[in-house]
Amino acid sequence: MTHYAKLTSPDSQMSEQSAAGLAFRKLQGRDWPRIMQVQQLTYPDTLLESQPALQAKQAVSPDTCFVVDVQGQVEGYLLALPYQLGRSPSLNDDRDMAAIFDNLHIHDFCLSPACRGQGMGRRIIQGLLSSPALNRFKTASVVSVMNSRYFWESFGFSDYCHPCAPNLSSYGQEASYLSLDLS
Ligand SMILES: CC(C)(COP(=O)(O)OP(=O)(O)OC[C@H]1O[C@@H](n2cnc3c(N)ncnc32)[C@H](O)[C@@H]1OP(=O)(O)O)[C@@H](O)C(=O)NCCC(=O)NCCS
């Protein structure tokens, strides 16, 4: 049975999306082949991660990893996990990661090219940030790549200013580490 995550509060947005055959639901094992395709359609080779590396992130926190399901087809995914504020998992790191932090790190959020630019990303992140599932977190963070900085800033994310800057070397030169206070 499919369990659809309730991410909006109130739920009106999500029920509209469900009525249109669109759902933001928890990631399941059968979703991986299509997730790998969407990743391949989106990122340059330098930013691609192996399936075990992505699965290692989901294994830490299955409750904060989702897919965008459009009429039964996965058209996007969001992988987020508790991770130390000011740090970022290296791309292709497939080691076990402990889920002990009160910062939710959005490791990857990606829509297939056909689904972009229609407000779907905004609705999903707004729903995520207002979800009770985030109550246990004090902050959220993301590494912005591919000119997505404006997108994240529109939710209040800003540069994380700390003397110990996170190591973003595996993310390319234009990457920025951004954070958001959730309290
Ligand atoms: C980033 C992404 C998830 C945004 O989802 P989306 O559905 O396309 O975004 P929306 O249509 O909801 O756009 C919301 C706003 O963000 C802006 N925006 C979205 N993606 C942007 C980008 N890559 N660069 C600049 N602005 C962007 C839109 O112009 C829009 O601005 P507006 O409200 O002022 O008009 C999607 O474009 C995507 O998957 N991109 C490729 C992967 C990626 O870059 N992921 C982010 C990794 S950190």
The ligand as a MOL file (V3000), in Angstrom:
LIG
                    3D

  0  0  0     0  0            999 V3000
M  V30 BEGIN CTAB
M  V30 COUNTS 48 50 0 0 0
M  V30 BEGIN ATOM
M  V30 1 C 15.3230 23.8110 -8.7370 0
M  V30 2 C 13.9940 23.1410 -9.0580 0
M  V30 3 C 13.7300 21.9960 -8.0820 0
M  V30 4 C 12.9050 24.2080 -8.9010 0
M  V30 5 O 11.6460 23.6520 -9.1760 0
M  V30 6 P 10.6610 24.3720 -10.2310 0
M  V30 7 O 9.3550 23.7040 -10.1550 0
M  V30 8 O 11.3360 24.4280 -11.5470 0
M  V30 9 O 10.5790 25.8500 -9.5950 0
M  V30 10 P 9.2930 26.7780 -9.5890 0
M  V30 11 O 8.6350 26.7440 -10.9150 0
M  V30 12 O 8.4600 26.4410 -8.3970 0
M  V30 13 O 9.9820 28.1920 -9.4070 0
M  V30 14 C 9.9490 28.9400 -8.2070 0
M  V30 15 C 10.8260 30.1590 -8.3850 0
M  V30 16 O 12.2050 29.7840 -8.4120 0
M  V30 17 C 12.8050 30.2060 -9.6140 0
M  V30 18 N 13.7440 29.1700 -10.0430 0
M  V30 19 C 13.4990 27.8490 -10.0890 0
M  V30 20 N 14.5920 27.1860 -10.5030 0
M  V30 21 C 15.5310 28.1270 -10.7260 0
M  V30 22 C 16.8640 28.0780 -11.1610 0
M  V30 23 N 17.4690 26.9250 -11.4560 0
M  V30 24 N 17.5290 29.2360 -11.2880 0
M  V30 25 C 16.9310 30.4050 -10.9790 0
M  V30 26 N 15.6650 30.5230 -10.5440 0
M  V30 27 C 14.9740 29.3820 -10.4220 0
M  V30 28 C 11.6630 30.4020 -10.6050 0
M  V30 29 O 11.9870 31.3340 -11.5960 0
M  V30 30 C 10.5660 30.9000 -9.6880 0
M  V30 31 O 10.7530 32.2760 -9.4280 0
M  V30 32 P 9.5010 33.2790 -9.3020 0
M  V30 33 O 8.5940 32.7130 -8.2510 0
M  V30 34 O 10.1150 34.5940 -8.9340 0
M  V30 35 O 8.8680 33.2660 -10.6530 0
M  V30 36 C 13.9430 22.5830 -10.5150 0
M  V30 37 O 14.0460 23.6580 -11.4170 0
M  V30 38 C 15.0090 21.5640 -10.8080 0
M  V30 39 O 14.8080 20.3760 -10.5930 0
M  V30 40 N 16.1850 22.0140 -11.3000 0
M  V30 41 C 17.2810 21.1150 -11.6240 0
M  V30 42 C 17.8980 20.5150 -10.3620 0
M  V30 43 C 18.3670 21.5750 -9.3970 0
M  V30 44 O 18.9890 22.5580 -9.7450 0
M  V30 45 N 18.0750 21.3140 -8.1130 0
M  V30 46 C 18.5140 22.1440 -7.0290 0
M  V30 47 C 19.7220 21.5010 -6.4530 0
M  V30 48 S 20.2890 22.4150 -5.0550 0
M  V30 END ATOM
M  V30 BEGIN BOND
M  V30 1 1 1 2
M  V30 2 1 2 3
M  V30 3 1 2 4
M  V30 4 1 2 36
M  V30 5 1 4 5
M  V30 6 1 5 6
M  V30 7 2 6 7
M  V30 8 1 6 8
M  V30 9 1 6 9
M  V30 10 1 9 10
M  V30 11 2 10 11
M  V30 12 1 10 12
M  V30 13 1 10 13
M  V30 14 1 13 14
M  V30 15 1 14 15
M  V30 16 1 15 16
M  V30 17 1 15 30
M  V30 18 1 16 17
M  V30 19 1 17 18
M  V30 20 1 17 28
M  V30 21 1 18 19
M  V30 22 1 18 27
M  V30 23 2 19 20
M  V30 24 1 20 21
M  V30 25 1 21 22
M  V30 26 2 21 27
M  V30 27 1 22 23
M  V30 28 2 22 24
M  V30 29 1 24 25
M  V30 30 2 25 26
M  V30 31 1 26 27
M  V30 32 1 28 29
M  V30 33 1 28 30
M  V30 34 1 30 31
M  V30 35 1 31 32
M  V30 36 2 32 33
M  V30 37 1 32 34
M  V30 38 1 32 35
M  V30 39 1 36 37
M  V30 40 1 36 38
M  V30 41 2 38 39
M  V30 42 1 38 40
M  V30 43 1 40 41
M  V30 44 1 41 42
M  V30 45 1 42 43
M  V30 46 2 43 44
M  V30 47 1 43 45
M  V30 48 1 45 46
M  V30 49 1 46 47
M  V30 50 1 47 48
M  V30 END BOND
M  V30 END CTAB
M  END
